[in-house]
Amino acid sequence: MRDLQQAQLEEDMVGSDAGRDDASIASASSPEPQTEPPTSPGPSRRERLRAPLATACFGRWFSRRRSKHKCQDVQRLVTKCKLEPSPAVQQRLPPPPVLSTTFVATAMFQIENLSAEHETQQSGAESNTGFSSAHAIQEAIHAGATCIGRTNTPETALGLIDPDDQRSNPAEQDGILGITASSAALVVAQQEADFALTTDHLSGARTSAACCGLYAYRPTRGTISMERVALIAGDLDAVGWICRTPDLLPRLGDAFNLPGGKSSKTELAKLILAQDLFGLWGDELTPACTATLIGCQKWAGDEVAPVSLLVYLRDSVPAAQPLMEADSAEQLMSAFGTAAGLIQQSEHVRCQSEQAGPNTSLQEAGSGIGEVDAESLEAAKQVQAELHRAMHAALSTNNGYLIIPTMPGPPIQRRQAVALCTDQHRGRMIDAARTAFAPDDDLEQFERRTFELSALATLSGVPQVTVPVRMPGHAVTSISILSLHKSDMRLLHLAAKLGPLIAEAAQDVAVAMAEEQAEYDDQHQASATGEGQQSRNASKAEKYKTAANEAFKAGDFDGAITGYSQAIQADPANPVYFSNRAMAYLKVMRFAEAKDDCDSALKLELNVKTLLRRGTSWLGLQEVDSARKDFKHVLSLEPNNRQARQELKALKESEAMFDSQDLHASNGAAEGLL
């Protein structure tokens, strides 16, 4: 086994028998320089535990083997072969269900004498290349599947994103593919094979499938044999698969004789939707969460429970606290990712040491990766143990299944649109001016958060199925379903049921969102049209007012009234036109019309001039008390207003004169009576 792993690592560094180009080999054999650890004396325990993550996030702890494939020709992605099952596997009875499918295996699976296959075919000799192939490959062949070859992508890179990868994503244009299982995902997505056998640690099958809109499965730890499979991350490694259709999931489970039983087909289950994880890093996953909830409710009804998973895990995994910089949900997920990264780093170093031999240093083995100190590793394993217990407790209630996002959003774009403006109501880019490469910080953040989500199943050892969520008009996303240890068959049957229901719900949600957007666009367009018409009307009204003002100055008050009336008809929301027409009415002694126009103007805007004109109209109508009230109102707004003071003074003098005349008349009448 050690010889296989060493040979695989050498093949990745020197070049596969498919003949990679020199640039790819040079990139693969040149590990990135390692950042020196801090030298300041006396770092805190928290700083020591977080140091590996701070210096190189997850995959950047490990040497990147860049793949420079410029096309997606399957001949470049896969080394073809034809395998027969070994006699030992052929003799096993009873045989599992026949798959009648084709598959590829990734470069981590041993296929004995693969390079001699073409010579065997040309010479006409009988092929025996399958006799020493990986046990998982033999299991699939025994079930009736046909292995068409092995992918050529190097698998020693533990990162998620290769910015130099020029291959296009069939599910999301310009979207990332992942690294470790990207070729396998492309072969399946292009329908060159029905499924692919892959390995998975913190990336691999799950992330590459999620990026390409495919289904993927990571089993309960140890349930599928790792015999003749090269290890990258030791105990974190698992054999899984990628497939296009959900119905293939339980059929493959039967072929590999997975635990969990077949009675699960009719078994009721409790579906636990981690709603907080779907909204932890923004609202990009809101449509996928909605579609998932609707799809789950179609199958399980009231047995779907949206929960806040991170609140539960914060209380159940206290060992994560030393790895957190603050008490927050994001920091808790970061702690899980840090713990998984520390264990993965330690396991990778151990695997490299075992492959190189007990007396070989890490530098001589070509690892380029430092060992994890004992204290940090112990803290990480404590997090792993507590997370394992917490997940078991959460899932053991009513045979529960946990639903989480596979990635923090759609596969990030290697090239991103740079928008000039944004629709604030919908939060959508509406005017892309140019494109640019996605910033490295965005790529690293996406990679880190994806690993944090993957860490939940990787650390706890539970099985996980990824389910694509495709919505017309939206980028492809993915959700994952986790279940109890060794309940793999129940999980696979559940995913086969839920996959089509979620796909149907995603279509409905997309239609509903499109209708909502169309309604908003119609309203926005109507509003914009109305504003444009209003602007044109206002311009026309101003022309009428200008002409009316000229007529008023010339003493043509009837002409002024006509002009102001035309302005009011064009723009009835402007109080100035009503007030000006009221003044013209006053000039021709039409007090009632003047008063009505003042009322209309004051409803639109409180104005001192309009109050004065209405006061004058009241006087013309012999309504002295109403006139006095308006003039006093003017003084409450402008205490020094001269016209209001004069009008009130005149009213007071007139009242005093009338009172004096009334008194004199009454005295004369009294004298006459006497």
Buried (B, 14 or more C-beta within 10 A) or exposed (E): BEEBBBEBBEBBBEBBBBEBEEEBBEBBBBBEEBBEBEEEEEBEEBEBBBBBBEBBBBBBBBBBBBBBBEEBEBEBBBBBBBBBBBEEBEEEEEEBEEBEBBBBBBBBBBBBBBEBBEEBEEEEEEBEBBBBBBBBBBBBBBBBBBBBBBBBBBBBBBBBBBEEBEBBBBBBEBBBBBBBBBBBBBBBBBEBBBBBBBBBBBBBBBBBBBBBBBBBBBBBBEBBBBBBBBBBBBBBBBBBBBBBBBEBBBBBBBBBEBBBBEEBEEEEBBBBBBBBBBBBBEEBBEBBBBBBBBBBBBBBEEBBBBBEBBEBBBEBBEBBBBBBEEEEBBBBBBBBBBBBBBBBBBBBBBBBBBBBEEEBEBEEBBBBBBBBBEEBBEBBBBBBBBBBEBBBEBBEEEBBBBBBBBBBBBBBBBEBEEBEEEBEEBEEBEEEEEEEEBEEEEBBBBBBBBBBBBBBBBBBBBBBBBBBBBBEEBBBBBBBBBBBBBBBBBBBBBBBBBBBBBBBBBBBBBEEBBEEBEEEEEEEEEEEEEEEEEEEBBEBBBEBBEBBBEBBEEEBBEBBBBBBBBBBEBBBEBBBBBBBBBBBBBBEEBBEBBBBBBBBBBEBEEBBBBBBBBBBBBBBBEBEEBBBBBBBBBBEEEEEBEBBBEBBEEBEEEEEEEEEEEEEEEEEEEEEEE
